[in-house]
Amino acid sequence: MMTSAEKENINKVLNDSNAIRKFDYLYWRWQDEKQYEDFNDYVEAMMKFMPSGATLVKGSKRPFGVTINYGGQKVQISLKHRGNYCSLAATIYP
């Protein structure tokens, strides 16, 4: 089970405007370049924003983001678009 400090670290990622902009940039670049580029390069770029100690489980194109192991739990961090607005969302699995 995640500690309150680990939950706070996840919230920092979700509220980091640089991370949100980078995920959004990567999403749109992937839409343009998916025929030519390796998705693993995008996963590597997204992982740079994850908390220290997080390990990659997998990257996903739909929803666009990563699933990590952190604090003894799986956490999916994904980009959400709503009109011209985007945000990062987390799903914590038991």
C-alpha positions, -999 to +999 in steps of 0.1 A: +000+000+000+012+035-009+023+059+018+009+094+020+043+107+008+042+084-023+006+095-030+018+131-028+046+123-053+020+110-078-001+141-073+030+162-080+033+145-114-004+150-121-001+187-113+032+194-130+025+218-159+058+207-176+048+170-174+013+179-188+027+199-217+053+172-225+027+144-225+005+165-247+034+173-271+044+136-272+008+125-278+004+148-309+039+140-322+030+103-319-002+110-339+020+125-367+050+101-366+036+067-355+044+052-389+081+061-385+091+062-348+094+036-321+068+040-293+094+029-267+112+063-273+080+080-262+076+058-231+112+066-222+104+103-224+073+100-203+092+080-176+114+110-170+085+127-152+077+097-129+087+097-092+121+084-082+118+047-076+090+041-101+096+012-125+079+008-159+053-019-163+042-009-198+036+021-221+002+024-238-010+042-268-047+041-257-049+057-232-017+075-240+006+071-210+025+047-188+017+021-161+043+020-134+051+001-102+053+026-074+049+022-037+041-015-041+011-008-064+005-004-101-003+031-112-015+042-146-007+077-156-025+088-187-032+119-207-069+131-209-081+155-236-113+175-231-117+200-260-087+223-259-079+213-223-056+184-213-047+169-180-030+139-165-050+113-146-039+084-123-055+051-117-041+032-088-046-006-089-046-027-057 
